[in-house]
Amino acid sequence: MTNTKALEATAQALVAKGKGILAADESSGTIRKRFDGIGIQSTEDTRRAYRDLLFTTPGVEEFVSGVILYDETIRQSGRKGVPFPKVLADRGIVPGIKVDTGAKALAGFPGEKVTEGLDGLRERLAEYAALGARFAKWRAVITIGDGIPSRGCIKANAHALARYAALCQEAGLVPIVEPEVLMDGGHTIERCYEVTESTLATVYHALHGQRVVLEGTLLKPNMVLSGAACPKQAGTREIADATLRCFRRTVPTAVPGIVFLSGGQSPEQATERLDAMNRMGPHPWEVSFSYGRALQAPPLETWRGRDENVQAAQKAFYLRSKLNGAARYGKYTPEMERA
C-alpha cells in the first residue's frame, strides 16, 4: 500500500516557502548544445564538473528545495567521491529524476508528439528510488499550430502522464506532472490560454481515472504566454492574470503546488512573471518554480569550463536562486538584479 503521508510530506517539502526546484535533467543532446554555446566539449567529466558546481554552491539550499537529475547524473559522484543524490540530501535538498524517454511523433497525427517511456518504468522507478530519488518528472509537449493540438494528441499525452504518476506513487516517489504547451509559433495569448485550459482539464481527468493521489503530486506547467513569433507580446501583468485565471479553473486545490517551467523565457522574465503571480495571492496552491535555463544560464556563461571561474559561477547561481526565492513571496524587484 502506498504511503500517502510520505508522498504528501515530500511534495510539501518541494514547495516550501521561498523555495523552488532546479531542473538539471538535460539530456546528453541538450547539454551538448548548451556547452557548444560556451565553447566547451560535452564529456562525462565536464558534465560532472558542471553539475558539481551547481550542487555544491554555498547557501543555495536556502532557495532550492529539490533538483531533477538525469539518468547519468544520478549515478555520478561529485569531486569528493560522494554520490550526487547524497550530496544533495545531506544539504536538505530533495533528489529527483527525469524518467520519460522523450517525445516521439504520434502516429496518425502529423506535427504532434507523444511522450514515451512507460515500458519497464516500474522497474526503473524501483532502481531510482534505491539510488536516492524521492520524486520524478515526465514531460509531455503540446504544440500549437494550424489545426493542432488535436483532442487525440492531448488525450494520449494525458493518459501517459496519468499512468506514469500512478506508477511513481506505487514506488513511493512524488510525480511531477509536466504538460508543456510550447511557446513556439505565432499564436496569441488567448489561443495559449484556450489550449492550456483544455490540456490541464484533460490531464486532471486522466489522473483521477488512474487513482492518483493529488496531494502527493506537483504540476509543472507552462505560463500562459503569447507565442514567441506573435507580433503582439503580452506584458507581465497580463501573463500573470491569464495564467492564474486558467489554473484556478482547472487545477484542483488538493494539488500542493504549481512549479512553473521557464521554457524559452529569459532568466529575468521568468523571475518577474513568477513574482507578479505571487503578488496576486493568496492562491489555493503554492506558486513556485522548476527552472532549468532560467537558473542555469548565468552560471554556465560565467563558468565556461574553467576551474578558476567556479566560485564566480556559483555566486551567479546563488543570486539567480535568491531572486526566484524572493519572487516566491512577491518581493522581487528589478533592482535586485544588480546586487
C-alpha positions, 0 to 999 in steps of 0.5 A: 500500500502506498504511503500517502503521508510520505508522498504528501510530506515530500511534495510539501517539502518541494514547495516550501516557502521561498523555495523552488526546484532546479531542473538539471535533467538535460539530456546528453543532446541538450547539454551538448548544445548548451556547452557548444554555446560556451565553447566547451566539449560535452564529456562525462567529466565536464558534465560532472564538473558542471553539475558539481558546481551547481550542487555544491554552491554555498547557501543555495539550499536556502532557495532550492528545495529539490533538483531533477537529475538525469539518468547519468547524473544520478549515478555520478559522484561529485569531486569528493567521491560522494554520490550526487543524490547524497550530496544533495540530501545531506544539504536538505535538498530533495533528489529527483529524476527525469524518467520519460524517454522523450517525445516521439511523433504520434502516429496518425497525427502529423506535427504532434508528439507523444511522450514515451517511456512507460515500458519497464518504468516500474522497474526503473522507478524501483532502481531510482528510488534505491539510488536516492530519488524521492520524486520524478518528472515526465514531460509531455509537449503540446504544440500549437499550430494550424489545426493542432493540438488535436483532442487525440494528441492531448488525450494520449499525452494525458493518459501517459502522464496519468499512468506514469504518476500512478506508477511513481506513487506505487514506488513511493516517489512524488510525480511531477506532472509536466504538460508543456504547451510550447511557446513556439509559433505565432499564436496569441495569448488567448489561443495559449490560454484556450489550449492550456485550459483544455490540456490541464482539464484533460490531464486532471481527468486522466489522473483521477481515472488512474487513482492518483493521489493529488496531494502527493503530486506537483504540476509543472506547467507552462505560463500562459504566454503569447507565442514567441513569433506573435507580433503582439507580446503580452506584458507581465501583468497580463501573463500573470492574470491569464495564467492564474485565471486558467489554473484556478479553473482547472487545477484542483486545490488538493494539488500542493503546488504549481512549479512553473517551467521557464521554457524559452523565457529569459532568466529575468522574465521568468523571475518577474512573471513568477513574482507578479503571480505571487503578488496576486495571492493568496492562491489555493496552491503554492506558486513556485518554480522548476527552472532549468535555463532560467537558473542555469544560464548565468552560471554556465556563461560565467563558468565556461569550463574553467576551474578558476571561474567556479566560485564566480559561477556559483555566486551567479547561481546563488543570486539567480536562486535568491531572486526566484526565492524572493519572487516566491513571496512577491518581493522581487524587484528589478533592482535586485538584479544588480546586487 
